[in-house]
Structure formats: structure tokens, C-alpha cells
Amino acid sequence: MAKREITPPPLHGPTAKEKKYDRQLRLWAASGQEALENAHVLLLNSGPGVVGVEILKNLILPGVGSFTIVDETDVVEEDLGINFFLTDNSLGRSRASETCNYLVELNPDVNGHPVQHSIQQFLLDPKVLEKYSLILFVAPSGQCTNSLDTVSTYCAEKAIPLFYIHSLGLYSHFSVQLPDSFPIIDTHPDPASTQDLRLLQPWLELKDFMESKTRDLHSLSDHDHGHVPYLLLLLRFLEDWKQSHDGGPPINYKDKKEFKSFIASRARTNNPEGGEENFDEAAAAVLKSLNEPSLPSGLREIFDGASRSQLASGKTPNFWLIAQAIKEFHTKHDSLPLPGALPDMKAQSKDYIQLQNIYKAKARQDIDEVTAAVRRREKENPIAQTAPIDRKEIEAFCKGAAFVKLIRGNPLLTSTSNDDDTSSVPRLASLYQGLKDEDSLLPIYIAFLAHDAMLQDDNQIPPAEHNDETTLKSLQQHTQTIISNFAAAAAAATINKDTDTDAPQVQADMASRLKPVLEELVRAGGAELHNISALTGGMVAQEVIKVVTKQYVPVDNTCVFDGIASKSAVFRV
């Protein structure tokens, strides 16, 4: 009787969750999704509150873990025309509860919590902010300006990200306050820029493989000759080049062009194709692949900061421990750990797979060395670490070391910021220089600062039927004060020796550029336009996801949107 074949077990397809979040998992992977699902976002809502709800909508759909809405108002007729998460039945009810109920319908996996308190009342409990991983504060703050300062101070002390958002009429703005040291390891750089083939520093296994495939290059068949991986061709011809150039590789542009011609001359042209694709690939890779290893400026800054004082302060200990270990690796080898990835190339499958394995083995060897250094430091610093760092975290740092980004967060610049604070002088001075750019959108940012300052004085938003001329004059007075403060800071920082003579002209130019912006804020009367708030909500949510997942590079640190010209701009404040 013939032996029955055993039926292989069925392949397991994607889970329901993987199907649900398939597209975003391709962007930020399981680690990013886990970080998002563990996040608890707090929305401190004020004014019409539409932009805050739109931000939450764009966080709930991809699966943020929890959110809390703090909003003291009840739903009125005006809300129904601009807030799509309210219905006629919501009239007279808590706006926080009604919007929360409709928002959670978007994604049953998300938990929502409404709180019908004023922001000031909510903040009376000093421990109330402890459970939140990120805070959204929606302007206009009005009487809440001091509350904004309180939240900003708390977030700076506890290293919690804070977003401050405006949306009025056809303009919007948001600022991001990140912790003083905010590292991003997975920045998702362009794959073409991440190739590190280490051709000027080949290791033994790579050299041996090159020798085995190119030792008798001239005697190979046309098929084999046309399928030698271009990396091995480059290594082979580099050896030949060095013999006639005092043992050195082609470094400058002239030498590299000559080397390209040298490679092209070795290709066979007496074949049906009239050339060889692998030789074309080798020649094309000369300029970008034959470069001495260099340390990116951002990583050099991280290495300079990777001292024991960082560990003692308790700031992102995992990050600094790994940074120290990679710094040690770089000092020893004059190179970073090998990422281990290979580009596509013309080659036979078995040769390409063997080449991949050689690069992957070298990458694992480098990761092992860095991991050993991390473990040694963990033993030396038991207070800084409560558990061993996951090897996957070390591996991710090693593979993306050249593109790691360390963002230095700044406290929010608000209408009540202390003008006498010397630490803010460089920031104000830099903004003053930006005012001289006629195409800059800084006037919108200054207009929002002036709007906050006016509300701080008046404790209310002037309604649409209010005397527009009076409101406009009040805003113009506040903008003049703000620009004068910027000019004084520029003079103190001695950025521009002509600051004193420039100031009157700058203020005159700014007055004319600011007037239409201020007129739009006055016309809006504190109201939001849904399309502007929806667009802004999408922009802010995108940045929130970057911050929560610590992937991609978030805005640093202020963004404004001009809905009239359909333009946006980002600048550091």
C-alpha cells in the first residue's frame, strides 16, 4: 500500500486587526501601532472647538488607545453648522459628551472620556495630567492663557509632548512643544540614501567572495560575465586601480570619472545586447558608493551628548546607552555598524543570495558588538536601567544610526512669555530676521500671538457685531508691542548691526502686511471654518502620530496655514 502524503497545515492569513490597519502598518509597522494604541491623548478644548475634534477624528481612525475631551460648554445652534460630530438632538447637552459619543463610533477599539469642566477647574488637581501621554490645547485660550502656561510648564518638566492650536477664519496655526531631548531613531529616510556598501572598507568574507567570482573574469562565459554582481566588479577593479595609483582609491571627481571609464572599457560589447547591464550598474554606482565614511553632523551632536551626565539625568536612558555603545564602536572601527541592506542588481540568484548573506552576517556581527557594549553599560549603570534594553531596539538604532535625529524641544512662545527671560532672546531675534522676508507667513503667527494677548486683556472674544474698528486697533497695538520686543531681542543678540536703523522700516512694512491678516481675524469674530479646521486637524494629527510612534521627523516646531493663498510654512520658534 502506497504511503499517504501528509497534507501540509493551512497557511495562516492576516488577523482581523492586521486587515483593519493594513495600510498604516505598512507605514509605521507593528511597533508604531503598539505605541499609538498605548497612547492617551488629552484635548483641552475651547472656542468653537472644531479643530480639536477633527484632530481626534484623525487619531481615532488609525486606532489611538484612549482620548479625553475637556470642554465646559453646552451645544448651541452655531455648533451644528460647523461640528460634524453633533446632531439636532445634541442641543443643550454637554459638547464634550456628545462629540465623544459620536467619535468613538468611528472605531470601537478606542476609548473616549468626556469631562465637562472648564480648563482652569480641570487643572486644579495637580496630578490630573499624569495619565496622559500627549496634550492638545486648542486656542483661543482667553481666560485660559495662564492655564496654557501651567500646562506648558508641566509638560516641559515631565517630558510630555504638547500641541497648541489656533483656527480662526481662513488662517490656522499650531506649535509643538517637545521634550528637551526627543530622539527619533526610525526617521524613514529615502532608501537610496541609506545604502552603505562599505566598498572602501571590505571585510575578509566579502574579499574572499569577490576573489572567487572575479579571479578569472576574462575567461568567464558571456552569460556568467554579464551576471557578476556590480559590487564585486567594483571591488575587483578597485584592486586593479590601486596597483597603478599608489595603493589609493579614486577619491576626487576627476579620478572617479576616470575610474568609470576604466570600468566601461572592461565590459563586453560583442554580444547581442551590445553591452552588459552589470557593468553599467557598476559605473553608475561609482560617484555615490566610493566615498570615505563620514559621521553625519546630527549623529556627531548625539555622540557629544552621549555622556554619563545624560544617563544620570534619567533622560531617555535607552537612547543614550545605545548611543554610547555605538560611539564606542565608531571610535574603534572608524565606521558605523553596517546596516546590511543591498540594492537590487543584475546577478544570478544564488550569487545575490550569497552576497546578501555576507552583508547580513556582517551586520549581525556589528550588532552583537554594540549589544555587548550596551550590556556592559547596563551593569555599570544599574540605577539608569530597570530592565535590559530589547535587542530589537539596539538593532534598529544600529541599522539607522546615520539617520537618527535628535530634536531639541523649546517651550511654547505665548502671549504671556516673559520678555525679560534671556533664554528667549535668540528665539525672538531669529523671528525678527524672518520678518524681513516679504514672502514669509510669520505675520500670521504674530497675528495669533496678538489675538491671544488681546483676549488675555479683555477676557473674551469680541463678537462679530462688535465694533470692528476698535478690535482692529487693539490687535494692531498688540502686534506693534510684539514686533518691538522682537527688535529689542535682535539688538540684544547683536545679530544685525543695523537693527536699530532697520526697526522703524521693519515695523512700517509689517504693519501693512499684517493688516489684511488682522482684518480676517476680526471678521471671523472667533469663529472657525470647518474646511480650514478639518485640514488643520489632519495636519496636526499627522504630527501627533509622528511624535507618538517616534517615527518620521515631526514639524520643528511651528506651522502656519494661509487658507486664502493655500500656502503653509514651517519655522522654528
Beta strands, then each sheet from edge to edge (+ up, - down):
strand 1: 40-44
strand 2: 66-70
strand 3: 111-115
strand 4: 134-138
strand 5: 162-168
strand 6: 171-177
strand 7: 182-184
strand 8: 405-407
strand 9: 558-562
strand 10: 567-571
sheet 1: 3+ 2+ 1+ 4+ 5+ 6- 9+ 10-
sheet 2: 7+ 8-
end
